[in-house]
């Protein structure tokens, strides 16, 4: 008699993967699925092991505790964010368009993957100093914005000043609208504007006013 085939969902992994260093990858894939489905509250080492189809002790080979696997997800998320921002900036025709594209990309990720976005900036991995890889990924993403500000300064369309300080102000505006969107505070405005990316363009336009060169007195 044939055994009934199990319907339990697992993360697919190639034969012999655990002998080739892919256990960590499989665990992160499973944890990412849990995050997308249930938020950070649903990500635990046991739940991750079950979904990945491995023993409950297997995750401890790579992640000593729950915070460690959340930090790894945050590192992945910040890397994805930085890569998307960099790609959008490269495709833009000029520095102004690049800054708009960065804003759109940032808010779009928040709308597309709200649980991941909250993890990136939430309390679960708030102390980035404890997780150097997360901090490095975050700084790389921020460097994309700093680079766009610097390009605007060299083109004469962004006012003089410390690029990092100007980038911080721009980021604050874009991050703020992303959080307002996730909290359901600007849903109608987003719909009226044409979606999250369009709303991001509107806010970027307002933030842009603070970056334009000031007339000489």
C-alpha positions in Angstrom: 0.0 0.0 0.0 1.3 3.4 -0.9 1.6 6.0 1.8 -0.5 9.1 1.5 1.6 12.0 0.3 2.1 14.7 2.9 0.4 18.0 2.2 2.7 19.9 4.5 4.3 22.9 2.8 8.1 23.0 3.0 10.8 25.1 1.5 12.2 23.3 -1.5 15.9 22.5 -1.2 18.2 20.6 -3.5 19.3 17.1 -2.7 22.3 17.2 -0.3 21.9 20.9 0.2 22.7 20.8 3.9 26.1 19.3 3.1 26.8 22.3 0.8 26.0 25.1 3.1 22.4 25.7 2.0 20.7 25.2 5.3 21.0 28.8 6.2 19.4 29.8 2.8 16.5 27.4 3.4 15.9 28.7 6.8 15.9 32.3 5.6 13.5 31.4 2.8 11.1 29.8 5.4 11.5 32.7 7.8 10.7 35.2 5.0 7.5 33.3 4.1 6.5 33.4 7.8 7.2 37.1 7.9 5.2 37.9 4.8 2.3 35.9 6.2 2.2 36.7 9.9 4.6 39.6 10.5 7.5 39.4 13.0 5.2 37.7 15.6 5.1 34.7 13.3 8.8 34.3 12.9 10.3 31.9 15.4 13.0 29.2 15.2 10.6 26.3 15.7 8.1 27.6 13.2 10.9 28.3 10.7 12.3 24.8 11.2 8.9 23.2 10.6 8.3 25.2 7.4 11.8 24.4 6.1 11.2 20.7 6.9 14.2 20.3 9.2 14.6 19.4 12.8 13.9 21.9 15.5 17.6 22.0 16.5 18.8 22.7 12.9 18.3 26.5 13.0 20.7 26.8 15.9 23.6 25.9 13.6 23.2 29.4 12.1 21.0 31.4 14.4 21.5 31.4 18.1 18.1 33.0 18.8 15.0 34.6 17.2 16.6 38.0 17.0 19.5 36.6 15.0 17.2 35.3 12.3 15.2 38.5 12.3 18.4 40.4 11.9 19.3 38.2 8.9 16.0 39.0 7.3 16.5 42.7 8.0 19.9 42.5 6.3 18.4 40.9 3.3 15.6 43.5 3.2 17.9 46.5 3.5 20.1 45.1 0.8 17.1 44.7 -1.5 16.0 48.2 -0.7 19.4 49.6 -1.4 19.7 47.7 -4.7 16.3 48.9 -5.9 17.0 52.5 -5.0 20.4 52.3 -6.8 18.8 50.8 -9.9 16.1 53.4 -10.0 18.6 56.2 -9.6 20.8 54.8 -12.4 17.9 54.7 -14.8 16.8 58.3 -14.1 17.6 61.0 -16.7 18.9 63.6 -14.2 19.5 64.1 -10.5 16.0 65.4 -9.8 14.5 62.4 -11.5 16.9 60.2 -9.5 15.7 61.6 -6.2 12.1 61.2 -7.2 12.8 57.6 -8.3 14.4 56.8 -5.0 11.4 58.1 -3.1 9.0 56.1 -5.3 11.1 52.9 -4.8 11.3 53.4 -1.0 7.5 53.9 -0.6 6.7 51.1 -3.1 8.7 48.6 -1.0 6.8 49.7 2.1 3.5 49.2 0.3 4.5 45.9 -1.3 6.1 44.3 1.8 4.7 46.1 4.9 5.8 43.5 7.4 9.4 43.5 6.0 9.4 47.3 6.0 8.4 47.4 9.7 11.1 44.9 10.6 13.7 47.1 8.9 13.0 50.0 11.1 11.1 48.5 14.0 12.1 47.5 17.6 12.9 43.9 16.9 16.3 44.8 15.5 16.6 48.4 16.7 20.1 48.1 18.0 21.9 47.8 14.7 25.3 48.0 16.6 24.6 44.4 17.7 24.3 43.3 14.1 27.1 44.8 12.0 25.8 43.3 8.8 22.4 44.9 9.2 24.0 48.3 10.0 26.3 48.0 6.9 23.3 47.1 4.7 21.4 50.1 6.0 24.4 52.5 5.5 24.8 51.2 1.9 21.1 52.0 1.2 21.5 55.5 2.7 24.7 56.0 0.7 22.5 55.7 -2.5 20.5 58.7 -1.3 23.7 60.6 -0.3 25.1 59.9 -3.7 22.0 61.3 -5.5 22.2 64.4 -3.3 25.8 64.8 -4.2 25.1 64.4 -7.9 22.5 67.1 -7.7 25.0 69.4 -6.0 27.5 68.8 -8.8 24.8 69.6 -11.3 23.9 72.8 -9.5 20.3 71.8 -8.8 20.8 71.0 -5.1 21.9 73.6 -2.7 25.3 73.6 -1.0 25.6 71.9 2.3 26.7 68.6 3.9 25.2 66.0 1.6 24.5 63.6 4.6 22.5 66.3 6.4 20.4 67.1 3.3 19.9 63.4 2.7 18.7 62.9 6.3 16.0 65.6 5.8 14.9 64.1 2.5 14.8 60.6 4.0 12.7 61.8 7.0 10.0 63.1 4.6 9.9 60.0 2.5 10.1 57.6 5.5 7.3 59.5 7.2 4.9 59.2 4.3 5.7 55.5 4.1 4.8 55.0 7.7 1.6 57.0 7.4 0.7 54.8 4.5 1.3 51.6 6.4 -0.7 53.0 9.4 -3.7 53.7 7.2 -3.5 57.4 7.7 -3.2 58.5 4.0 -5.0 55.7 2.1 -7.5 58.0 0.5 -4.7 60.5 -0.5 -2.7 57.6 -2.0 -5.7 56.4 -4.0 -6.5 59.9 -5.2 -2.9 60.4 -6.2 -2.8 57.2 -8.2 -1.2 54.8 -5.8 1.7 54.8 -3.2 4.4 55.6 -5.8 2.4 58.6 -7.0 1.9 59.8 -3.5 5.7 59.4 -2.9 6.3 61.7 -5.9 4.1 64.4 -4.4 5.9 64.2 -1.1 9.2 64.2 -2.9 8.2 67.3 -4.6 7.6 69.0 -1.3 10.9 67.7 0.1 12.6 68.9 -3.0 11.8 72.5 -2.1 14.2 72.2 0.8 17.0 71.0 -1.4 16.9 73.7 -4.1 19.6 76.4 -4.2 18.8 79.5 -2.2 19.0 82.9 -3.9 21.9 85.0 -3.0 21.1 87.9 -0.6 
